[in-house]
Amino acid sequence: MKPLEDLAPLFSAISASKREHLVFSCGSGVTACILALGAYICGYHNLSVYDGSWTEWGQRVELPIEK
């Protein structure tokens, strides 16, 4: 894991408030967990990981997909 001083600017660029709810997703859920851990280390605590990630979402035809 990168040091806090390297991670903090990355997370502050996507969220101005540490109280904002952040949801992480990726292809299978593994990378999303690492990102959530990084956010937690930076002081964000309102976090979720979409466990099904793209693998689940992409299989459901009733859910929207941005292109």
Gaussian input, Z-matrix of N, CA and C with variables (Angstrom, degrees):
# hf/3-21g

backbone

0 1
 N
 C     1     B1
 C     2     B2     1     A1
 N     3     B3     2     A2     1     D1
 C     4     B4     3     A3     2     D2
 C     5     B5     4     A4     3     D3
 N     6     B6     5     A5     4     D4
 C     7     B7     6     A6     5     D5
 C     8     B8     7     A7     6     D6
 N     9     B9     8     A8     7     D7
 C    10    B10     9     A9     8     D8
 C    11    B11    10    A10     9     D9
 N    12    B12    11    A11    10    D10
 C    13    B13    12    A12    11    D11
 C    14    B14    13    A13    12    D12
 N    15    B15    14    A14    13    D13
 C    16    B16    15    A15    14    D14
 C    17    B17    16    A16    15    D15
 N    18    B18    17    A17    16    D16
 C    19    B19    18    A18    17    D17
 C    20    B20    19    A19    18    D18
 N    21    B21    20    A20    19    D19
 C    22    B22    21    A21    20    D20
 C    23    B23    22    A22    21    D21
 N    24    B24    23    A23    22    D22
 C    25    B25    24    A24    23    D23
 C    26    B26    25    A25    24    D24
 N    27    B27    26    A26    25    D25
 C    28    B28    27    A27    26    D26
 C    29    B29    28    A28    27    D27
 N    30    B30    29    A29    28    D28
 C    31    B31    30    A30    29    D29
 C    32    B32    31    A31    30    D30
 N    33    B33    32    A32    31    D31
 C    34    B34    33    A33    32    D32
 C    35    B35    34    A34    33    D33
 N    36    B36    35    A35    34    D34
 C    37    B37    36    A36    35    D35
 C    38    B38    37    A37    36    D36
 N    39    B39    38    A38    37    D37
 C    40    B40    39    A39    38    D38
 C    41    B41    40    A40    39    D39
 N    42    B42    41    A41    40    D40
 C    43    B43    42    A42    41    D41
 C    44    B44    43    A43    42    D42
 N    45    B45    44    A44    43    D43
 C    46    B46    45    A45    44    D44
 C    47    B47    46    A46    45    D45
 N    48    B48    47    A47    46    D46
 C    49    B49    48    A48    47    D47
 C    50    B50    49    A49    48    D48
 N    51    B51    50    A50    49    D49
 C    52    B52    51    A51    50    D50
 C    53    B53    52    A52    51    D51
 N    54    B54    53    A53    52    D52
 C    55    B55    54    A54    53    D53
 C    56    B56    55    A55    54    D54
 N    57    B57    56    A56    55    D55
 C    58    B58    57    A57    56    D56
 C    59    B59    58    A58    57    D57
 N    60    B60    59    A59    58    D58
 C    61    B61    60    A60    59    D59
 C    62    B62    61    A61    60    D60
 N    63    B63    62    A62    61    D61
 C    64    B64    63    A63    62    D62
 C    65    B65    64    A64    63    D63
 N    66    B66    65    A65    64    D64
 C    67    B67    66    A66    65    D65
 C    68    B68    67    A67    66    D66
 N    69    B69    68    A68    67    D67
 C    70    B70    69    A69    68    D68
 C    71    B71    70    A70    69    D69
 N    72    B72    71    A71    70    D70
 C    73    B73    72    A72    71    D71
 C    74    B74    73    A73    72    D72
 N    75    B75    74    A74    73    D73
 C    76    B76    75    A75    74    D74
 C    77    B77    76    A76    75    D75
 N    78    B78    77    A77    76    D76
 C    79    B79    78    A78    77    D77
 C    80    B80    79    A79    78    D78
 N    81    B81    80    A80    79    D79
 C    82    B82    81    A81    80    D80
 C    83    B83    82    A82    81    D81
 N    84    B84    83    A83    82    D82
 C    85    B85    84    A84    83    D83
 C    86    B86    85    A85    84    D84
 N    87    B87    86    A86    85    D85
 C    88    B88    87    A87    86    D86
 C    89    B89    88    A88    87    D87
 N    90    B90    89    A89    88    D88
 C    91    B91    90    A90    89    D89
 C    92    B92    91    A91    90    D90
 N    93    B93    92    A92    91    D91
 C    94    B94    93    A93    92    D92
 C    95    B95    94    A94    93    D93
 N    96    B96    95    A95    94    D94
 C    97    B97    96    A96    95    D95
 C    98    B98    97    A97    96    D96
 N    99    B99    98    A98    97    D97
 C   100   B100    99    A99    98    D98
 C   101   B101   100   A100    99    D99
 N   102   B102   101   A101   100   D100
 C   103   B103   102   A102   101   D101
 C   104   B104   103   A103   102   D102
 N   105   B105   104   A104   103   D103
 C   106   B106   105   A105   104   D104
 C   107   B107   106   A106   105   D105
 N   108   B108   107   A107   106   D106
 C   109   B109   108   A108   107   D107
 C   110   B110   109   A109   108   D108
 N   111   B111   110   A110   109   D109
 C   112   B112   111   A111   110   D110
 C   113   B113   112   A112   111   D111
 N   114   B114   113   A113   112   D112
 C   115   B115   114   A114   113   D113
 C   116   B116   115   A115   114   D114
 N   117   B117   116   A116   115   D115
 C   118   B118   117   A117   116   D116
 C   119   B119   118   A118   117   D117
 N   120   B120   119   A119   118   D118
 C   121   B121   120   A120   119   D119
 C   122   B122   121   A121   120   D120
 N   123   B123   122   A122   121   D121
 C   124   B124   123   A123   122   D122
 C   125   B125   124   A124   123   D123
 N   126   B126   125   A125   124   D124
 C   127   B127   126   A126   125   D125
 C   128   B128   127   A127   126   D126
 N   129   B129   128   A128   127   D127
 C   130   B130   129   A129   128   D128
 C   131   B131   130   A130   129   D129
 N   132   B132   131   A131   130   D130
 C   133   B133   132   A132   131   D131
 C   134   B134   133   A133   132   D132
 N   135   B135   134   A134   133   D133
 C   136   B136   135   A135   134   D134
 C   137   B137   136   A136   135   D135
 N   138   B138   137   A137   136   D136
 C   139   B139   138   A138   137   D137
 C   140   B140   139   A139   138   D138
 N   141   B141   140   A140   139   D139
 C   142   B142   141   A141   140   D140
 C   143   B143   142   A142   141   D141
 N   144   B144   143   A143   142   D142
 C   145   B145   144   A144   143   D143
 C   146   B146   145   A145   144   D144
 N   147   B147   146   A146   145   D145
 C   148   B148   147   A147   146   D146
 C   149   B149   148   A148   147   D147
 N   150   B150   149   A149   148   D148
 C   151   B151   150   A150   149   D149
 C   152   B152   151   A151   150   D150
 N   153   B153   152   A152   151   D151
 C   154   B154   153   A153   152   D152
 C   155   B155   154   A154   153   D153
 N   156   B156   155   A155   154   D154
 C   157   B157   156   A156   155   D155
 C   158   B158   157   A157   156   D156
 N   159   B159   158   A158   157   D157
 C   160   B160   159   A159   158   D158
 C   161   B161   160   A160   159   D159
 N   162   B162   161   A161   160   D160
 C   163   B163   162   A162   161   D161
 C   164   B164   163   A163   162   D162
 N   165   B165   164   A164   163   D163
 C   166   B166   165   A165   164   D164
 C   167   B167   166   A166   165   D165
 N   168   B168   167   A167   166   D166
 C   169   B169   168   A168   167   D167
 C   170   B170   169   A169   168   D168
 N   171   B171   170   A170   169   D169
 C   172   B172   171   A171   170   D170
 C   173   B173   172   A172   171   D171
 N   174   B174   173   A173   172   D172
 C   175   B175   174   A174   173   D173
 C   176   B176   175   A175   174   D174
 N   177   B177   176   A176   175   D175
 C   178   B178   177   A177   176   D176
 C   179   B179   178   A178   177   D177
 N   180   B180   179   A179   178   D178
 C   181   B181   180   A180   179   D179
 C   182   B182   181   A181   180   D180
 N   183   B183   182   A182   181   D181
 C   184   B184   183   A183   182   D182
 C   185   B185   184   A184   183   D183
 N   186   B186   185   A185   184   D184
 C   187   B187   186   A186   185   D185
 C   188   B188   187   A187   186   D186
 N   189   B189   188   A188   187   D187
 C   190   B190   189   A189   188   D188
 C   191   B191   190   A190   189   D189
 N   192   B192   191   A191   190   D190
 C   193   B193   192   A192   191   D191
 C   194   B194   193   A193   192   D192
 N   195   B195   194   A194   193   D193
 C   196   B196   195   A195   194   D194
 C   197   B197   196   A196   195   D195
 N   198   B198   197   A197   196   D196
 C   199   B199   198   A198   197   D197
 C   200   B200   199   A199   198   D198

   B1=1.4422
   B2=1.5246
   B3=1.3169
   B4=1.4666
   B5=1.5240
   B6=1.3203
   B7=1.4637
   B8=1.5351
   B9=1.3050
   B10=1.4618
   B11=1.5240
   B12=1.3110
   B13=1.4687
   B14=1.5313
   B15=1.3252
   B16=1.4661
   B17=1.5296
   B18=1.3387
   B19=1.4651
   B20=1.5308
   B21=1.3272
   B22=1.4699
   B23=1.5284
   B24=1.3433
   B25=1.4641
   B26=1.5283
   B27=1.3183
   B28=1.4654
   B29=1.5264
   B30=1.3230
   B31=1.4635
   B32=1.5243
   B33=1.3170
   B34=1.4675
   B35=1.5269
   B36=1.3274
   B37=1.4722
   B38=1.5304
   B39=1.3329
   B40=1.4706
   B41=1.5242
   B42=1.3341
   B43=1.4575
   B44=1.5207
   B45=1.3177
   B46=1.4674
   B47=1.5246
   B48=1.3206
   B49=1.4605
   B50=1.5226
   B51=1.3101
   B52=1.4609
   B53=1.5217
   B54=1.3372
   B55=1.4678
   B56=1.5256
   B57=1.3221
   B58=1.4635
   B59=1.5300
   B60=1.3288
   B61=1.4701
   B62=1.5223
   B63=1.3173
   B64=1.4574
   B65=1.5232
   B66=1.3364
   B67=1.4602
   B68=1.5213
   B69=1.3208
   B70=1.4531
   B71=1.5163
   B72=1.3384
   B73=1.4487
   B74=1.5260
   B75=1.3158
   B76=1.4654
   B77=1.5222
   B78=1.3074
   B79=1.4585
   B80=1.5081
   B81=1.3364
   B82=1.4604
   B83=1.5230
   B84=1.3257
   B85=1.4583
   B86=1.5178
   B87=1.3303
   B88=1.4622
   B89=1.5292
   B90=1.3253
   B91=1.4636
   B92=1.5196
   B93=1.3204
   B94=1.4633
   B95=1.5274
   B96=1.3155
   B97=1.4774
   B98=1.5265
   B99=1.3131
   B100=1.4671
   B101=1.5245
   B102=1.3308
   B103=1.4673
   B104=1.5225
   B105=1.3133
   B106=1.4643
   B107=1.5287
   B108=1.3221
   B109=1.4591
   B110=1.5236
   B111=1.3221
   B112=1.4651
   B113=1.5130
   B114=1.3263
   B115=1.4660
   B116=1.5285
   B117=1.3188
   B118=1.4678
   B119=1.5319
   B120=1.3064
   B121=1.4679
   B122=1.5270
   B123=1.3405
   B124=1.4694
   B125=1.5271
   B126=1.3207
   B127=1.4540
   B128=1.5183
   B129=1.3302
   B130=1.4630
   B131=1.5219
   B132=1.3223
   B133=1.4652
   B134=1.5245
   B135=1.3277
   B136=1.4588
   B137=1.5315
   B138=1.3280
   B139=1.4592
   B140=1.5249
   B141=1.3251
   B142=1.4632
   B143=1.5185
   B144=1.3167
   B145=1.4662
   B146=1.5174
   B147=1.3322
   B148=1.4643
   B149=1.5252
   B150=1.3256
   B151=1.4552
   B152=1.5261
   B153=1.3138
   B154=1.4644
   B155=1.5113
   B156=1.3196
   B157=1.4547
   B158=1.5197
   B159=1.3218
   B160=1.4588
   B161=1.5308
   B162=1.3186
   B163=1.4620
   B164=1.5244
   B165=1.3211
   B166=1.4599
   B167=1.5269
   B168=1.3345
   B169=1.4634
   B170=1.5318
   B171=1.3213
   B172=1.4613
   B173=1.5116
   B174=1.3177
   B175=1.4601
   B176=1.5235
   B177=1.3230
   B178=1.4697
   B179=1.5129
   B180=1.3131
   B181=1.4593
   B182=1.5285
   B183=1.3266
   B184=1.4702
   B185=1.5325
   B186=1.3191
   B187=1.4737
   B188=1.5244
   B189=1.3342
   B190=1.4742
   B191=1.5200
   B192=1.3226
   B193=1.4612
   B194=1.5313
   B195=1.3195
   B196=1.4716
   B197=1.5026
   B198=1.3083
   B199=1.4758
   B200=1.5055
   A1=107.39
   A2=115.28
   A3=120.02
   A4=110.12
   A5=116.90
   A6=119.83
   A7=111.42
   A8=115.10
   A9=122.37
   A10=111.69
   A11=118.17
   A12=120.50
   A13=112.56
   A14=117.93
   A15=120.88
   A16=111.83
   A17=116.59
   A18=121.23
   A19=112.90
   A20=116.95
   A21=121.61
   A22=113.21
   A23=120.10
   A24=118.47
   A25=113.33
   A26=117.00
   A27=120.46
   A28=111.35
   A29=116.48
   A30=119.62
   A31=112.10
   A32=117.69
   A33=118.72
   A34=110.95
   A35=117.65
   A36=121.06
   A37=111.94
   A38=117.62
   A39=119.61
   A40=113.03
   A41=117.37
   A42=120.35
   A43=110.33
   A44=115.56
   A45=120.51
   A46=111.83
   A47=117.20
   A48=121.17
   A49=111.18
   A50=116.53
   A51=120.24
   A52=111.54
   A53=117.13
   A54=121.11
   A55=111.75
   A56=117.39
   A57=121.28
   A58=109.91
   A59=116.12
   A60=120.88
   A61=108.18
   A62=116.55
   A63=121.84
   A64=108.97
   A65=115.90
   A66=121.95
   A67=107.61
   A68=116.79
   A69=121.79
   A70=110.03
   A71=114.92
   A72=121.85
   A73=108.10
   A74=116.53
   A75=121.37
   A76=106.92
   A77=117.45
   A78=120.42
   A79=114.05
   A80=116.91
   A81=119.81
   A82=113.93
   A83=118.57
   A84=122.34
   A85=113.95
   A86=117.86
   A87=121.13
   A88=111.20
   A89=117.40
   A90=121.09
   A91=110.72
   A92=117.18
   A93=120.96
   A94=111.05
   A95=117.15
   A96=121.09
   A97=111.02
   A98=117.16
   A99=120.98
   A100=110.15
   A101=116.86
   A102=120.53
   A103=111.14
   A104=117.20
   A105=120.41
   A106=110.54
   A107=117.89
   A108=121.16
   A109=110.72
   A110=116.96
   A111=120.57
   A112=111.96
   A113=116.74
   A114=120.81
   A115=110.52
   A116=116.67
   A117=121.28
   A118=110.74
   A119=116.07
   A120=120.92
   A121=110.67
   A122=116.59
   A123=121.67
   A124=113.05
   A125=117.77
   A126=120.81
   A127=115.53
   A128=117.74
   A129=121.20
   A130=107.57
   A131=117.31
   A132=119.39
   A133=113.54
   A134=118.02
   A135=121.76
   A136=106.95
   A137=116.16
   A138=122.45
   A139=111.75
   A140=114.97
   A141=121.37
   A142=108.72
   A143=115.51
   A144=122.08
   A145=106.30
   A146=116.05
   A147=119.77
   A148=106.13
   A149=115.59
   A150=123.04
   A151=112.71
   A152=117.55
   A153=119.91
   A154=112.81
   A155=116.04
   A156=124.42
   A157=111.76
   A158=116.36
   A159=121.07
   A160=111.58
   A161=117.01
   A162=120.63
   A163=110.90
   A164=117.90
   A165=121.91
   A166=111.37
   A167=116.60
   A168=121.22
   A169=111.51
   A170=116.80
   A171=121.22
   A172=114.55
   A173=118.22
   A174=121.65
   A175=112.50
   A176=117.51
   A177=120.77
   A178=109.76
   A179=117.65
   A180=123.31
   A181=112.81
   A182=118.05
   A183=120.12
   A184=112.57
   A185=118.22
   A186=121.72
   A187=111.06
   A188=117.58
   A189=119.75
   A190=112.29
   A191=114.82
   A192=122.20
   A193=107.84
   A194=116.46
   A195=122.29
   A196=108.42
   A197=116.39
   A198=119.98
   A199=109.59
   D1=138.13
   D2=176.74
   D3=-67.39
   D4=156.84
   D5=177.72
   D6=-66.86
   D7=155.97
   D8=-179.27
   D9=-51.43
   D10=-42.41
   D11=-177.54
   D12=-66.14
   D13=-20.88
   D14=174.46
   D15=-88.41
   D16=-34.52
   D17=-178.22
   D18=-76.12
   D19=-41.39
   D20=-172.58
   D21=-53.05
   D22=-46.92
   D23=179.88
   D24=-64.12
   D25=-30.73
   D26=179.46
   D27=-66.66
   D28=-44.32
   D29=-179.80
   D30=-75.38
   D31=-33.75
   D32=178.32
   D33=-68.49
   D34=-23.22
   D35=176.95
   D36=-70.66
   D37=-25.13
   D38=-179.87
   D39=-101.55
   D40=-15.26
   D41=-179.44
   D42=-147.76
   D43=118.30
   D44=-179.17
   D45=-73.91
   D46=-23.41
   D47=-175.95
   D48=-120.87
   D49=130.78
   D50=177.19
   D51=-72.14
   D52=-9.14
   D53=177.87
   D54=-89.74
   D55=-10.10
   D56=179.53
   D57=-65.97
   D58=144.74
   D59=177.75
   D60=-80.90
   D61=120.19
   D62=177.96
   D63=-108.09
   D64=133.98
   D65=178.32
   D66=-118.71
   D67=126.96
   D68=-178.32
   D69=-108.23
   D70=140.60
   D71=-179.81
   D72=-145.40
   D73=155.08
   D74=174.98
   D75=-155.28
   D76=-157.38
   D77=-178.37
   D78=-70.94
   D79=-40.73
   D80=-176.12
   D81=-129.67
   D82=-11.89
   D83=179.66
   D84=111.07
   D85=-18.00
   D86=-176.32
   D87=-69.19
   D88=-52.44
   D89=-179.95
   D90=-63.46
   D91=-35.75
   D92=178.22
   D93=-60.07
   D94=-37.90
   D95=178.20
   D96=-65.55
   D97=-40.01
   D98=178.78
   D99=-65.21
   D100=-41.30
   D101=177.67
   D102=-64.55
   D103=-40.98
   D104=178.36
   D105=-63.67
   D106=-39.24
   D107=176.51
   D108=-62.67
   D109=-43.07
   D110=177.04
   D111=-60.19
   D112=-42.89
   D113=178.15
   D114=-63.59
   D115=-40.51
   D116=179.22
   D117=-62.14
   D118=-44.15
   D119=177.90
   D120=-59.56
   D121=-32.32
   D122=-179.77
   D123=-83.07
   D124=1.14
   D125=175.85
   D126=100.82
   D127=5.28
   D128=175.15
   D129=-85.94
   D130=131.26
   D131=-176.53
   D132=-127.63
   D133=-7.13
   D134=177.21
   D135=-96.51
   D136=75.76
   D137=-169.85
   D138=-122.42
   D139=148.33
   D140=173.07
   D141=-139.49
   D142=150.58
   D143=171.57
   D144=-118.08
   D145=124.74
   D146=174.82
   D147=-78.67
   D148=97.66
   D149=-171.65
   D150=-59.02
   D151=-36.99
   D152=179.83
   D153=-70.96
   D154=-26.22
   D155=179.63
   D156=45.86
   D157=-157.29
   D158=-174.48
   D159=-62.33
   D160=-32.52
   D161=179.96
   D162=-54.76
   D163=-43.54
   D164=179.53
   D165=-79.97
   D166=-49.21
   D167=-175.25
   D168=-58.90
   D169=-44.83
   D170=-176.33
   D171=-66.19
   D172=-20.18
   D173=179.86
   D174=-84.78
   D175=-14.30
   D176=-175.53
   D177=-97.17
   D178=108.64
   D179=-173.69
   D180=-68.00
   D181=-20.54
   D182=-178.37
   D183=-81.99
   D184=-8.68
   D185=-178.10
   D186=-93.18
   D187=145.06
   D188=-177.57
   D189=-73.18
   D190=150.22
   D191=175.81
   D192=-132.24
   D193=126.31
   D194=176.05
   D195=-84.22
   D196=136.21
   D197=176.28
   D198=-119.58

